[in-house]
Amino acid sequence: MEFSWFPFSLVATLFFGVAMAFYKLPSAKNHNRFVVTFWSMTIPTVLAFAFFHSYLFLSTGEMVGTALLWGVTFACIVLLQMYALHHIDTNVLFPITTTASLIITVLIGILFFGEHISSIQTLGVILAIVTILLFLYKGGKLQYSRLLIGVGSGIVFISAFNKVLQKIVADRFDIHAFQIYQYLFAAIFSLLVYLILHRRDWKTHIFSGGLGIGSLIGVFSFFGGYSLYLALTKGPFSLITSIHSLYILITALTAYFLFQEKLTLKKILLLFLAIVAVVLIRIG
């Protein structure tokens, strides 16, 4: 098997791991998450145009429509993640949502991309389900509110949907031109949401501390996203998305050092089980 995709997948995993930990910054620094989301989409738009504007002649109507869909859903998932991280640690949220999303992604790969699941992968899926339940329940009782469960479910399904979109993009469109449109639409949508919710005082916050945090997230997201697209153009969908899911370890370590999030023995064990589940699905 050709492994030219692996370095790109590894870079994407590292950059996304750090970026996702930074999603905790709005709640830690008490910044407006809508402002942070807007700038985290605007900065990649600028970077994408600066690097890839020469590819715009490869644009198609289908590409633009797909980018619009990706931009709206991606902005939504970022807002949901930032909301959830106001109430839950990164070393809990992302292992749950990522392993659940991976299960759905693998199933999509089987149903729509003609991929097959082995007995080892089946074991990985079962372990992932058990791990999620252990994260969610304590003493036989659900640890989180229905609202947080709903937010988490939204993150899971949108994340799986976006991974499928990324595979379609890698197969059908020029990934350079697409990134300009995807981030542009995400920035426009996040700005509209912000203006609707803060129509009376939007000028007060738009250039606040959220600009710096959003810009930081945007830089990591841009280079991580481009690396992921490069990997998807060269390698198998399920394998790459499985490796990419290992960003939860990078996120947990980054959050530990940045926010002093507690890594209890149970959390470490469950994080380990989540990673094992991902690896089993990958090697299968």
C-alpha positions, 0 to 999 in steps of 0.5 A, a space after each residue: 500500500 502507498 503511504 504517501 498520505 501518512 505524513 499529511 494525516 499526521 500533520 492534520 492530527 497534530 494541528 487539529 489537536 491543538 486547535 480543538 484545545 484552543 476551543 476552550 479559550 473563549 470560556 476560559 478567558 470569558 470571550 464571546 464565542 460567536 466573535 471567536 468563531 467568526 475570526 477563526 473562519 475569517 483568518 483561514 479565508 484570508 490565508 486560503 485566498 492568499 495561497 490558492 487564488 490562482 486555482 479559482 478558475 477551477 471553480 464549479 457550481 457544484 463546488 460552490 454549493 458543496 462549500 456552502 453546505 460545508 461552511 454552514 455545518 462547520 460553523 455550527 459544529 464549532 459553536 456547539 463545541 465551544 458551548 459544550 466546553 463551557 460546561 465540560 472538559 476537553 478530555 471528556 467531550 472530544 473522546 466521546 464525540 470523536 469515537 461516536 463520530 468515528 463509528 458513524 463515519 466507518 458505517 458511512 464508508 461501508 454503505 456509501 464508499 464500498 469499504 469493508 469492516 473486518 472482525 478487528 474493526 468490529 471489535 474496535 466499534 464495540 470497544 468505542 461504544 463501551 467507552 462512550 457509555 463509560 464516559 457518559 454514565 457514573 454509578 448507573 446514572 447519566 452524568 450530563 443534562 439532556 441539553 448537553 447530550 443534545 449538543 453532543 449528538 449534534 456535534 457527532 452527526 455534523 462531524 461525521 457528515 463533514 468528514 463525508 463531505 471532505 471525502 467527496 471534495 477530495 475525490 471531485 473538486 480542486 481542494 485549493 479553490 474549495 478551501 477559499 469558498 468553504 472558509 468564506 461561507 463559514 465566515 459569512 454564516 458565523 458573522 450573520 449569527 453574531 449580528 442577529 444575536 448582537 445586532 444592538 452592540 455588535 461593534 462592542 465585541 467584534 474587535 475584542 479579545 476574541 479576535 486574537 483567540 479566533 485568529 490563533 485557532 484559524 491558523 492551526 485550522 487552516 494548515 490542519 485542514 489543508 493537510 487533511 485534504 491532501 491526505 484524503 486525495 492520496 489514501 483510504 477514507 476510513 483509515 485516514 479519518 481513524 488516524 485523524 481521530 487520534 487528535 483527542 490525545 493531543 487535545 487532552 495533553 494541550 488542555 492539561 498544560 494550558 487549562 490545568 484540566 484534571 486527568 484523573 485515573 478514570 479519564 486516562 483509562 477511558 482516553 486510552 480505551 478510546 485510542 485503542 478503539 480507534 487503532 483497532 478500527 484503523 489496523 482492521 
